[in-house]
């Protein structure tokens, strides 16, 4: 009885601390390659995601929310800076040894929140470059990096799970590095004498389908060459547990003051190497299993908020950096075991594509008592998160600080259903599209129509494309020939955005 009373008292005390703290905590869970149809709250039948579904049921689920690009690095650059990545050269898919892509003197989402008194942390996939031009010194202090653009704490995968170096970096240092075994990384030529997937396929526990045949780490071929750092190398199967523990530890450490956690999960990106707890549980192979693993990660973060009495004063956002891809370089049964599951739901295309599935992604917001519950069909873009979350924290960015980011906080909270006037989408080869109301315009492009390795329709065509997304979500009928005036209006809108001086 005494213990029960003490626990009750502690829970009430924690809740009162949350109430007294006026500024809400912000947790942004940013999944990787998660498609519009990959969650059961978005219509998936084959795989179930109960933890994410619960967040959606307690909050607002958006049906027309977009990442800004159909690939990872540009989406993340825009998310951090509030500037479309296509405005800055060198913001395509970054190699693992790229220098920091974000100038250290510009405003960023975490820096705006720091101004408001927030403790800021990033855990998980980074893929925005580290260090100075020429790449970082992996064996010393790795900077500039997250700290120099506004994060108080960082625990990172430097790039992606399929790229070297396969080590964690915490606050600018490789975790567990033995100085006697320094790390070397190259994306140009082999370093050291590590076996590669190309030359030693017999050493692989997951074979590649295209690319991913360079240095073997943990039985998996990677993009790029690496040697050294053996004691510091990650184990893919443990990655979700490691990252989730770091995310919940950040919440625990900063529970008494407003905090911003950017939890950038590795799942469901390749290589899909789920923990043994999830292996075989989806019936869809590793891709389905890591969807279950992602759902578990979300559940653990929600449990931490509950346990610490922070749920009522925490805004939670769950989304993805781009749309889905099935075979993205490994023979992991994603294609053969897909069955009736539709990762893109009713949408056309996927990761890399100018069609809707490239950037229209799950987007869920929960803040009990402050965000209305239900479904919103408001047009939304992740480019607006810097300005909107700054407004939530009582900050107003100076002119030009987050130049393409608009304050859409009322839409984010469900107070209005107006949404954005337009959304700009960026495909793999920088083909741009614009959505206004029910209509979508894809500019002409000479790029390939299909990404053959991944079997993804890219949406490129030499003629303009116009689709009515309300009547034709699957973008099956090009209406450009029937609506030349509308085509011209949307072309001019896109050109006005492209030509605006927002640096």
C-alpha positions as CSV (number, residue, x, y, z in Angstrom):
1,X,0.0,0.0,0.0
2,X,2.8,2.4,1.0
3,X,4.6,1.7,-2.3
4,X,1.4,2.3,-4.3
5,X,0.8,5.6,-2.6
6,X,4.4,6.7,-3.3
7,X,4.0,5.8,-7.0
8,X,0.8,7.7,-7.2
9,X,2.3,10.7,-5.6
10,X,5.3,10.6,-7.9
11,X,3.0,10.3,-11.0
12,X,1.0,13.4,-9.8
13,X,4.2,15.3,-9.1
14,X,5.5,14.6,-12.6
15,X,2.2,15.6,-14.2
16,X,2.3,18.9,-12.2
17,X,5.8,19.6,-13.5
18,X,4.5,19.1,-17.0
19,X,1.6,21.5,-16.4
20,X,3.8,24.1,-14.9
21,X,6.1,24.0,-17.9
22,X,4.3,26.2,-20.4
23,X,6.2,25.4,-23.5
24,X,5.5,22.0,-24.9
25,X,8.1,19.3,-25.5
26,X,8.4,18.3,-29.1
27,X,9.2,14.8,-30.3
28,X,9.6,14.4,-34.0
29,X,9.9,10.7,-35.1
30,X,11.2,10.6,-38.6
31,X,11.0,7.2,-40.3
32,X,13.0,6.3,-43.4
33,X,11.4,5.1,-46.6
34,X,8.0,4.5,-44.9
35,X,5.3,4.5,-47.5
36,X,1.8,6.0,-47.4
37,X,0.3,2.5,-47.2
38,X,2.7,0.9,-44.8
39,X,0.8,1.6,-41.6
40,X,-2.5,0.0,-40.6
41,X,-3.9,3.4,-39.6
42,X,-3.4,4.4,-43.3
43,X,-5.1,1.3,-44.6
44,X,-2.5,-1.5,-44.5
45,X,-4.1,-4.9,-43.9
46,X,-1.2,-7.3,-44.1
47,X,0.9,-5.6,-41.4
48,X,-0.4,-4.1,-38.2
49,X,1.2,-1.1,-36.4
50,X,-0.8,-0.8,-33.1
51,X,1.5,1.7,-31.4
52,X,1.5,4.2,-34.3
53,X,-2.2,3.6,-34.7
54,X,-2.8,4.5,-31.1
55,X,-0.9,7.8,-31.6
56,X,-3.1,8.5,-34.6
57,X,-6.3,7.6,-32.7
58,X,-5.3,10.1,-30.0
59,X,-4.3,12.8,-32.5
60,X,-4.7,14.0,-36.0
61,X,-3.8,12.0,-39.1
62,X,-3.1,13.9,-42.3
63,X,-4.0,12.4,-45.6
64,X,-2.3,15.1,-47.8
65,X,1.1,15.7,-46.1
66,X,4.3,15.7,-48.0
67,X,8.0,15.4,-47.5
68,X,9.7,17.9,-49.7
69,X,11.7,15.4,-51.8
70,X,11.4,11.8,-52.9
71,X,14.9,11.1,-51.5
72,X,16.4,11.4,-48.0
73,X,19.2,14.0,-47.9
74,X,17.2,16.8,-49.6
75,X,14.1,16.1,-47.4
76,X,16.3,16.3,-44.3
77,X,18.1,19.4,-45.4
78,X,14.8,21.2,-46.0
79,X,13.4,19.9,-42.6
80,X,16.3,21.4,-40.8
81,X,16.7,24.7,-42.7
82,X,13.2,25.6,-44.0
83,X,14.8,26.1,-47.4
84,X,14.1,23.8,-50.4
85,X,17.1,21.7,-51.0
86,X,17.0,22.3,-54.7
87,X,18.0,25.9,-54.1
88,X,21.4,24.7,-52.8
89,X,23.8,22.6,-54.9
90,X,25.3,19.5,-53.4
91,X,22.2,18.5,-51.5
92,X,21.5,15.3,-53.4
93,X,21.9,11.9,-51.8
94,X,25.1,12.4,-49.8
95,X,28.0,10.0,-49.7
96,X,29.0,8.8,-46.2
97,X,32.1,11.1,-46.2
98,X,30.4,14.3,-47.3
99,X,31.1,17.5,-45.4
100,X,28.4,19.2,-43.4
101,X,25.8,20.4,-45.9
102,X,24.1,23.0,-43.7
103,X,26.1,26.3,-43.2
104,X,26.8,26.8,-39.6
105,X,25.7,30.4,-39.7
106,X,22.2,29.9,-40.8
107,X,19.0,29.5,-38.8
108,X,17.8,25.9,-38.3
109,X,14.9,24.2,-36.7
110,X,16.9,23.2,-33.6
111,X,18.5,26.6,-33.3
112,X,15.2,28.4,-33.4
113,X,14.0,26.1,-30.5
114,X,17.3,26.7,-28.6
115,X,16.5,30.4,-28.7
116,X,13.2,29.6,-26.9
117,X,15.1,27.7,-24.1
118,X,14.8,24.2,-25.5
119,X,17.3,21.4,-25.0
120,X,17.7,19.9,-28.4
121,X,18.8,16.4,-29.4
122,X,19.1,14.3,-32.5
123,X,19.2,10.5,-32.4
124,X,19.6,8.2,-35.4
125,X,20.2,8.7,-39.1
126,X,21.9,12.0,-40.0
127,X,22.9,11.9,-43.7
128,X,23.6,15.6,-43.8
129,X,27.3,15.4,-43.9
130,X,29.9,15.9,-41.2
131,X,33.1,17.9,-40.9
132,X,34.7,20.4,-43.2
133,X,35.2,20.2,-47.0
134,X,37.0,17.0,-47.8
135,X,35.2,15.0,-45.1
136,X,35.7,14.6,-41.3
137,X,38.6,13.4,-39.3
138,X,36.9,10.2,-38.1
139,X,39.5,9.5,-35.4
140,X,39.3,12.9,-33.7
141,X,36.6,15.4,-32.9
142,X,34.1,15.3,-35.8
143,X,33.0,18.8,-36.5
144,X,31.2,20.8,-37.6
145,X,28.1,18.7,-37.1
146,X,24.8,18.7,-35.2
147,X,26.2,20.8,-32.4
148,X,27.2,23.6,-34.8
149,X,23.7,23.9,-36.3
150,X,21.7,23.8,-33.0
151,X,21.7,20.4,-31.3
152,X,22.8,20.2,-27.7
153,X,23.1,16.4,-28.0
154,X,23.6,13.9,-30.9
155,X,23.9,10.2,-31.3
156,X,24.2,9.4,-35.0
157,X,24.5,7.1,-37.8
158,X,26.8,9.4,-39.8
159,X,25.0,8.7,-43.1
160,X,22.8,5.6,-43.7
161,X,22.8,2.0,-42.6
162,X,24.0,0.9,-46.1
163,X,26.9,3.3,-46.2
164,X,30.3,3.3,-44.4
165,X,31.4,4.2,-41.8
166,X,29.3,1.7,-39.8
167,X,29.9,3.3,-36.4
168,X,27.9,5.5,-34.1
169,X,29.0,9.0,-33.5
170,X,28.0,10.6,-30.1
171,X,28.6,14.3,-29.6
172,X,31.3,14.4,-32.3
173,X,33.2,11.3,-31.3
174,X,33.0,7.7,-32.6
175,X,31.6,5.6,-29.8
176,X,34.0,2.9,-28.6
177,X,36.8,3.7,-31.0
178,X,40.2,2.1,-30.2
179,X,42.9,4.7,-31.1
180,X,45.2,1.8,-32.0
181,X,42.7,0.8,-34.8
182,X,41.8,4.1,-36.6
183,X,39.0,4.3,-39.0
184,X,39.6,4.9,-42.7
185,X,36.9,5.6,-45.2
186,X,36.9,6.0,-48.9
187,X,34.2,6.3,-51.6
188,X,36.8,6.3,-54.4
189,X,39.0,3.3,-53.9
190,X,39.5,0.4,-51.5
191,X,41.3,1.0,-48.2
192,X,42.9,-1.7,-46.1
193,X,42.3,-5.3,-46.8
194,X,38.7,-5.7,-45.8
195,X,36.7,-8.2,-47.9
196,X,34.1,-6.8,-50.3
197,X,30.7,-8.2,-51.3
198,X,31.8,-8.2,-54.9
199,X,34.9,-10.4,-54.3
200,X,33.6,-12.5,-51.4
201,X,29.9,-13.1,-51.7
202,X,30.3,-16.3,-49.7
203,X,30.8,-14.1,-46.6
204,X,27.5,-12.3,-46.9
205,X,24.5,-13.1,-44.7
206,X,22.4,-10.8,-46.9
207,X,23.4,-10.6,-50.5
208,X,23.0,-7.5,-52.7
209,X,20.8,-7.2,-55.7
210,X,22.4,-4.0,-57.0
211,X,25.2,-1.9,-55.6
212,X,26.0,-2.5,-52.0
213,X,28.9,-4.8,-52.9
214,X,31.8,-3.0,-51.3
215,X,33.2,-3.4,-47.8
216,X,31.5,-6.1,-45.8
217,X,30.5,-5.1,-42.2
218,X,28.5,-7.5,-40.0
219,X,28.0,-9.9,-43.0
220,X,26.5,-7.1,-45.2
221,X,28.0,-5.4,-48.2
222,X,27.9,-1.6,-48.0
223,X,28.3,1.4,-50.3
224,X,31.9,2.6,-49.8
225,X,35.1,1.2,-48.4
226,X,36.1,1.1,-44.7
227,X,38.8,-0.3,-42.6
228,X,39.6,-0.1,-38.9
229,X,37.3,0.7,-36.0
230,X,36.5,-2.9,-35.4
231,X,35.5,-2.4,-31.8
232,X,33.2,0.5,-32.7
233,X,31.2,-1.1,-35.5
234,X,27.5,-1.4,-35.1
235,X,25.5,-4.6,-35.1
236,X,22.6,-4.0,-37.5
237,X,20.2,-6.3,-35.6
238,X,20.7,-4.3,-32.4
239,X,20.4,-0.8,-34.0
240,X,16.7,-0.2,-33.2
241,X,17.3,-1.1,-29.6
242,X,20.4,1.1,-29.3
243,X,18.8,4.2,-30.9
244,X,15.5,3.8,-29.0
245,X,17.4,3.6,-25.7
246,X,19.3,6.8,-26.6
247,X,16.1,8.5,-27.5
248,X,14.3,7.6,-24.3
249,X,17.4,8.5,-22.3
250,X,17.4,12.0,-23.8
251,X,13.8,12.4,-22.8
252,X,14.6,11.2,-19.2
253,X,17.6,13.5,-18.9
254,X,15.7,16.6,-20.1
255,X,12.3,16.0,-18.6
256,X,12.4,19.0,-16.4
257,X,12.8,21.6,-19.2
258,X,11.3,21.9,-22.6
259,X,13.1,19.7,-25.1
260,X,13.1,18.9,-28.8
261,X,13.9,15.4,-29.8
262,X,14.5,14.6,-33.4
263,X,14.4,10.8,-33.4
264,X,15.5,9.8,-36.9
265,X,15.0,6.1,-37.1
266,X,17.0,3.8,-39.4
267,X,13.9,1.7,-40.1
268,X,12.6,0.9,-42.6
269,X,15.7,1.6,-44.8
270,X,18.0,-1.0,-46.2
271,X,19.7,-3.2,-45.0
272,X,16.6,-4.5,-43.3
273,X,18.1,-6.4,-40.4
274,X,15.5,-6.7,-37.7
275,X,16.2,-7.9,-34.1
276,X,15.4,-11.5,-33.5
277,X,12.3,-10.5,-31.7
278,X,10.8,-9.4,-35.0
279,X,12.3,-11.9,-37.4
280,X,9.5,-13.7,-39.3
281,X,6.7,-12.0,-37.3
282,X,5.2,-10.1,-40.3
283,X,5.1,-12.9,-42.8
284,X,6.4,-10.4,-45.3
285,X,10.2,-10.9,-44.9
286,X,12.6,-8.4,-43.4
287,X,10.8,-5.3,-44.8
288,X,7.6,-6.2,-43.0
289,X,9.5,-7.2,-39.9
290,X,11.2,-3.8,-39.7
291,X,7.8,-2.1,-40.0
292,X,6.9,-4.0,-36.8
293,X,10.2,-3.0,-35.3
294,X,9.6,0.7,-36.1
295,X,6.2,0.4,-34.5
296,X,7.9,-1.0,-31.4
297,X,10.3,2.0,-31.3
298,X,7.4,4.4,-31.4
299,X,5.7,2.5,-28.6
300,X,8.8,2.6,-26.4
301,X,9.1,6.4,-26.8
302,X,5.4,6.8,-26.0
303,X,5.8,4.6,-22.9
304,X,8.7,6.9,-21.7
305,X,6.5,10.0,-22.1
306,X,3.7,8.3,-20.1
307,X,6.1,7.0,-17.4
308,X,7.6,10.5,-16.9
309,X,4.2,12.3,-16.9
310,X,5.0,14.2,-20.0
311,X,2.3,13.0,-22.4
312,X,0.0,15.9,-21.8
313,X,2.6,18.5,-22.5
314,X,4.4,16.9,-25.5
315,X,3.7,17.4,-29.1
316,X,4.5,14.2,-31.0
317,X,4.9,14.2,-34.8
318,X,5.4,10.9,-36.8
319,X,6.3,11.1,-40.5
320,X,8.8,9.9,-43.1
321,X,11.5,11.4,-45.3
322,X,10.1,10.0,-48.5
323,X,7.9,7.3,-50.0
324,X,8.5,3.5,-50.1
325,X,10.9,1.3,-52.1
326,X,10.8,-2.4,-52.2
327,X,14.1,-3.7,-53.7
328,X,16.6,-1.0,-52.7
329,X,19.7,-3.0,-53.2
330,X,19.5,-6.2,-51.2
331,X,18.0,-9.7,-51.7
332,X,15.8,-9.5,-48.7
333,X,12.6,-11.1,-50.0
334,X,10.8,-7.7,-50.0
335,X,9.5,-8.3,-53.5
336,X,8.7,-12.1,-53.3
337,X,6.9,-11.8,-49.9
338,X,5.1,-8.5,-50.6
339,X,1.8,-10.4,-51.3
340,X,-1.2,-8.0,-51.3
341,X,0.5,-5.3,-49.3
342,X,0.6,-2.0,-51.1
343,X,3.4,0.2,-49.6
344,X,2.2,3.3,-51.4
345,X,-1.5,2.6,-50.8
346,X,-3.5,4.0,-53.7
347,X,-0.7,6.3,-54.9
348,X,1.5,5.9,-57.9
349,X,5.3,5.8,-57.8
350,X,7.5,5.6,-54.7
351,X,10.9,6.7,-53.5
352,X,12.7,8.7,-56.2
353,X,9.5,9.5,-58.1
354,X,7.7,12.6,-59.2
355,X,4.4,10.8,-58.7
356,X,2.6,11.3,-55.4
357,X,4.0,8.2,-53.6
358,X,7.5,9.9,-53.8
359,X,6.6,12.5,-51.2
360,X,3.1,12.0,-49.9
361,X,3.8,10.2,-46.6
362,X,2.3,9.4,-43.3
363,X,2.0,12.4,-41.0
364,X,0.5,12.1,-37.5
365,X,0.3,14.7,-34.8
366,X,-0.7,14.2,-31.2
367,X,-0.9,16.6,-28.3
368,X,-3.7,15.6,-25.9
369,X,-6.2,18.4,-25.4
370,X,-4.4,20.7,-27.9
371,X,-4.5,18.9,-31.2
372,X,-7.9,17.9,-32.4
373,X,-8.5,14.2,-33.1
374,X,-9.5,12.7,-36.4
375,X,-8.3,13.0,-40.0
376,X,-7.3,16.1,-41.9
377,X,-7.2,16.5,-45.7
378,X,-5.4,19.8,-45.4
379,X,-2.4,20.2,-47.8
380,X,0.8,20.1,-45.7
381,X,4.5,20.1,-46.3
382,X,7.4,19.4,-44.0
383,X,9.1,22.6,-45.2
384,X,6.8,24.4,-42.8
385,X,7.9,22.6,-39.7
386,X,10.7,25.1,-38.8
387,X,8.4,28.2,-38.9
388,X,5.5,26.4,-37.3
389,X,7.4,24.8,-34.4
390,X,9.2,28.1,-33.8
391,X,5.8,29.8,-33.5
392,X,4.7,27.1,-31.1
393,X,7.7,27.9,-29.0
394,X,7.0,31.6,-29.1
395,X,9.7,32.4,-31.7
396,X,9.4,34.4,-34.9
397,X,12.2,33.7,-37.4
398,X,13.8,36.9,-38.8
399,X,13.1,37.6,-42.5
400,X,15.1,35.1,-44.7
401,X,16.0,32.8,-41.8
402,X,13.8,29.9,-42.9
403,X,13.0,31.3,-46.3
404,X,10.5,28.7,-47.7
405,X,8.9,27.8,-44.4
406,X,5.5,29.2,-43.6
407,X,3.8,29.2,-40.2
408,X,1.0,26.6,-40.6
409,X,0.7,25.9,-36.9
410,X,-3.1,26.2,-36.8
411,X,-3.4,23.6,-39.5
412,X,-0.8,21.4,-37.7
413,X,-2.9,21.5,-34.5
414,X,-6.1,20.9,-36.4
415,X,-7.6,24.3,-35.5
416,X,-8.2,24.9,-39.2
417,X,-8.3,22.8,-42.3
418,X,-7.0,25.4,-44.7
419,X,-3.6,24.0,-45.3
420,X,-1.0,25.3,-47.7
421,X,-1.9,27.2,-50.9
422,X,0.5,24.9,-52.8
423,X,3.1,22.2,-52.2
424,X,6.3,21.7,-54.3
425,X,7.7,18.2,-54.7
426,X,11.3,17.3,-55.8
427,X,12.0,14.0,-57.5
428,X,15.3,12.1,-57.9
429,X,16.7,14.1,-60.9
430,X,15.4,17.4,-59.5
431,X,12.2,17.2,-61.6
432,X,9.8,19.5,-59.7
433,X,6.0,19.3,-59.3
434,X,3.5,21.5,-57.8
435,X,0.1,20.7,-56.2
436,X,-2.5,23.4,-55.8
437,X,-5.9,22.4,-54.6
438,X,-7.0,19.2,-56.4
439,X,-4.5,19.6,-59.3
440,X,-0.9,18.5,-59.7
441,X,1.5,19.7,-62.4
442,X,4.7,17.8,-63.2
443,X,7.1,19.8,-65.3
444,X,8.6,18.3,-68.4
445,X,11.8,16.3,-68.0
446,X,14.3,14.3,-70.1
447,X,15.0,11.9,-67.2
448,X,14.3,8.2,-67.4
449,X,10.7,7.0,-66.9
450,X,11.7,4.1,-64.7
451,X,14.4,3.5,-62.1
452,X,15.3,0.1,-63.3
453,X,17.1,-1.2,-60.2
454,X,14.2,-0.5,-57.9
455,X,11.4,-0.8,-60.6
456,X,10.0,2.6,-59.7
457,X,8.1,4.8,-62.1
458,X,9.8,8.1,-61.9
459,X,7.1,10.3,-63.4
460,X,9.5,11.9,-66.0
461,X,8.0,12.8,-69.4
462,X,9.1,15.3,-72.1
463,X,5.6,16.7,-72.1
464,X,3.8,18.5,-69.1
465,X,1.6,16.4,-66.9
466,X,-1.5,17.4,-65.1
467,X,-3.6,15.3,-62.8
468,X,-6.7,15.8,-60.8
469,X,-5.7,14.2,-57.5
470,X,-9.3,14.2,-56.1
471,X,-10.7,12.2,-59.0
472,X,-7.6,10.3,-59.9
473,X,-5.3,9.7,-56.9
474,X,-3.3,7.2,-58.9
475,X,-2.4,9.8,-61.5
476,X,-3.5,7.6,-64.4
477,X,-4.9,10.2,-66.7
478,X,-2.9,13.1,-67.9
479,X,-5.3,16.1,-68.3
480,X,-2.7,18.6,-69.6
481,X,-4.1,18.5,-73.2
482,X,-7.6,19.3,-71.8
483,X,-6.6,22.1,-69.5
484,X,-3.9,24.2,-71.2
485,X,-4.7,27.3,-69.2
486,X,-4.4,25.5,-65.9
487,X,-1.2,23.9,-67.0
488,X,0.2,27.4,-67.8
489,X,-1.0,28.8,-64.4
490,X,0.7,26.0,-62.5
491,X,3.8,26.2,-64.6
492,X,4.0,29.9,-63.8
493,X,3.4,29.2,-60.1
494,X,6.2,26.7,-60.0
495,X,8.5,29.1,-61.9
496,X,7.7,31.9,-59.5
497,X,8.7,29.7,-56.5
498,X,11.8,28.5,-58.3
499,X,12.8,32.0,-59.2
500,X,12.1,33.7,-55.9
501,X,15.2,34.9,-54.0
502,X,15.0,32.8,-50.9
503,X,18.5,32.0,-49.9
